[in-house]
Amino acid sequence: MTKKIFLILMLMFGLYACKKDSETKVLYLAHNLPQSHPVHKGFLSFQKALAKKSGGKLTIKIFSDGQLGSEREVLELLQIGTVAITKVSAATLANFVPEYQVLGVPYLFRDKAHLTNVLEGEIGKSILEKGSKFWLRGLCYYDAGSRNFYTKTKAVRKPEDLKNMKIRVMNNRMSIDMVNALSGSATPMALGELYTALQQGVVDGAENNLPSFVSTQHYEVCKYLTMDEHSAVPDVLIVSTKYWNKLSEQEKVWLQEAADESSQAQKTYWQEADEASMKIVKEYGVEVIYPDKSLFAAQSKNVLENFLKEYPEMSEWVNQIKAK
């Protein structure tokens, strides 16, 4: 029996997930990132803040490095109630909660300040609450940086350069539609398969944030990085409603306040990781390109148009976002 299966069985039989005695509740948090990642550091801030606010009555135990499975597998563990908390990309959450799709619309956000203003305002909070009907209540957003193209043999300086290029994307409709709109050939693929696929020429490039470009070592294969910042899909810290509903009103306040504090701390950790990653990329000899983003935005505008045709009820949110 593998360690992962053993741990999941323990969760299912109630030995983990939300351990409770007369004095302390221990909520179990699982994710698939290494402990060096800025998101994990955000979790440590969350853990520390919650223990302090609750006087030790609520604590968090963290399972990192995919000990309990992939991002989607852990999401499903939350839904059935065997894990209490995780983080997940808003792009993945969109497969469960359609409202998260609006956060992935290419070039909808002007810059990071604009995105932060939206996420921390009424729209962002409203989206977090939408997941409750799927047992996935959002607590706050974590910075996941801007996503950019990186390619192996050909530089991308304008949208036309993507023509006929196979670009790996997440298995997310918005990402697929965006690459296809820019004349590329969107190729959904698991991240773990991508390094070999790039080496063997199965795909010509991919898109991701800068720390992921470095942590996956894709910069060893791809010599061109195009900072087009087509999207800045955040991560979302979520709690299973099966555990949220068991908490007292005071415990909910502690948990939410600790999450909000960790969100602010994590932004600093991400900025540090972003700067360190750029230094590594440049030292390795990757050409960093800063294109005219307006050209990419213009060619991909039909992604938003098609999105609103399918989800006309989200037009008000889009208009509010543009107006901020």
Beta strands, then each sheet from edge to edge (+ up, - down):
strand 1: 18-20
strand 2: 25-30
strand 3: 58-63
strand 4: 85-89
strand 5: 136-142
strand 6: 147-151
strand 7: 166-169
strand 8: 185-188
strand 9: 205-208
strand 10: 224-231
strand 11: 235-240
strand 12: 287-289
sheet 1: 1+ 2- 3-
sheet 2: 1+ 2- 4- 11+ 5-
sheet 3: 8+ 7+ 9+ 6- 10+ 12+
end
